[in-house]
């Protein structure tokens, strides 16, 4: 029988969370942000321990996420945005670079950096993922952030 890490579901009183959210497609990203904040607060994180930084678009998320992650002040960084496919391949270039950048930041800083950037084919799909019939990906990111913080705090 393998040894399973016993996860302690408790946060230090000082645990802070950073959220980087893109202003582009704000009608969608504002809902993602609300879902993330509501979930964190609902799980006991005081809203005074949640810092939010708005950036112009998804492309700008990694540099701010990196600044937060390297500061040593945060238990996790949640990144939220909405990139919707258009008539060109522009969205694919943004999505690829943002996802690679955020993954690299997490590995370099040993900190959970959550990818809550919607990569949708249409605005309708984005709306459904920001509190519509597919749930709220901002909330899901917040749950994943908490789960990762609990797990990392439980590892030897």
C-alpha positions in Angstrom: 0.0 0.0 0.0 1.5 3.4 -1.0 2.0 6.2 1.5 -0.5 9.0 0.8 0.4 12.5 1.8 -2.0 13.6 4.5 -3.2 17.1 3.4 -3.8 19.6 6.1 -6.6 21.9 5.0 -5.6 24.9 7.0 -4.1 28.2 5.9 -1.7 30.3 7.9 -3.5 33.4 9.2 -1.1 35.5 7.1 -1.8 33.7 3.8 -2.4 36.2 1.0 -3.6 35.6 -2.5 -2.9 37.7 -5.6 -5.2 37.9 -8.5 -4.2 39.2 -11.9 -7.1 40.0 -14.1 -7.2 41.2 -17.7 -9.4 44.3 -18.5 -9.9 43.1 -22.1 -13.3 41.4 -22.3 -14.1 42.9 -18.9 -17.7 41.9 -19.1 -16.4 38.3 -18.8 -13.3 38.8 -16.6 -15.2 40.8 -14.0 -17.4 37.8 -13.4 -14.4 35.5 -13.2 -12.9 37.8 -10.6 -16.1 37.9 -8.6 -16.2 34.1 -8.7 -12.6 33.8 -7.5 -13.0 36.4 -4.7 -16.3 34.9 -3.5 -14.7 31.5 -3.3 -11.6 32.6 -1.4 -13.7 34.6 1.1 -16.2 31.7 1.4 -13.3 29.4 2.3 -12.1 31.8 5.1 -9.6 34.1 3.3 -10.3 37.6 4.6 -10.9 39.9 1.6 -8.2 42.2 3.0 -5.7 39.4 2.2 -6.6 39.3 -1.4 -4.8 41.7 -3.7 -6.1 42.3 -7.2 -4.2 43.9 -10.1 -5.9 44.8 -13.4 -3.8 44.6 -16.6 -4.8 45.7 -20.1 -5.1 42.2 -21.6 -4.1 38.6 -21.2 -0.7 39.3 -22.8 0.2 41.4 -19.8 -0.8 38.9 -17.2 2.6 37.0 -16.9 4.7 40.0 -16.0 2.5 41.0 -13.1 2.0 37.4 -12.0 5.8 37.1 -11.9 6.1 40.2 -9.8 3.6 38.9 -7.3 5.1 35.4 -7.3 8.7 36.7 -6.7 7.6 39.1 -3.9 7.4 36.2 -1.4 4.1 37.7 0.0 1.6 35.3 -1.6 0.5 31.7 -1.1 -0.7 31.6 -4.7 -1.3 33.8 -7.8 -4.6 33.4 -9.7 -4.5 34.6 -13.3 -7.8 35.5 -15.0 -8.5 36.6 -18.6 -10.6 35.9 -21.6 -9.2 35.4 -25.1 -11.8 34.9 -27.8 -10.9 33.6 -31.2 -11.2 36.1 -34.0 -10.7 36.1 -37.7 -6.9 35.6 -37.5 -4.6 33.4 -35.4 -3.7 36.2 -33.0 -5.5 34.5 -30.1 -3.4 31.3 -30.5 -0.2 33.3 -30.1 -1.5 35.1 -27.0 -2.8 31.8 -25.5 0.4 29.9 -26.1 2.7 32.6 -24.7 0.6 33.3 -21.6 0.2 29.7 -20.7 3.9 29.0 -21.2 4.8 32.1 -19.2 2.6 31.3 -16.3 3.8 27.7 -16.2 7.4 28.9 -16.1 6.7 31.4 -13.3 5.2 28.6 -11.2 8.2 26.4 -11.7 10.8 29.2 -11.1 9.1 30.5 -7.9 7.8 27.2 -6.5 4.4 28.9 -6.1 1.0 27.9 -7.4 0.2 30.1 -10.4 -3.3 29.3 -11.6 -4.3 29.5 -15.2 -7.8 31.0 -15.4 -7.5 32.5 -18.8 -10.4 31.4 -20.9 -9.5 30.4 -24.5 -12.8 30.3 -26.2 -14.0 30.1 -29.8 -16.8 32.6 -29.2 -18.0 35.2 -26.7 -20.9 33.0 -25.9 -18.5 30.2 -24.8 -16.7 32.7 -22.6 -20.0 33.9 -21.0 -20.9 30.3 -20.2 -17.6 29.8 -18.4 -17.8 33.0 -16.4 -20.9 32.0 -14.3 -23.1 30.7 -17.0 -24.2 27.1 -17.6 -20.6 25.7 -17.5 -19.8 27.2 -14.1 -17.3 29.9 -13.2 -13.7 29.2 -14.0 -12.6 32.0 -11.7 -14.2 30.1 -8.8 -12.6 26.9 -10.0 -9.2 28.5 -10.1 -9.6 29.8 -6.5 -10.5 26.2 -5.4 -7.5 24.9 -7.2 -5.3 27.6 -5.6 -6.5 26.6 -2.1 -6.0 22.9 -2.8 -2.4 23.5 -4.1 -1.6 25.7 -1.1 -2.9 23.0 1.3 -1.0 20.3 -0.5 2.3 22.2 -0.7 2.1 23.1 2.9 1.6 19.4 3.7 4.5 18.1 1.8 7.8 17.4 3.5 
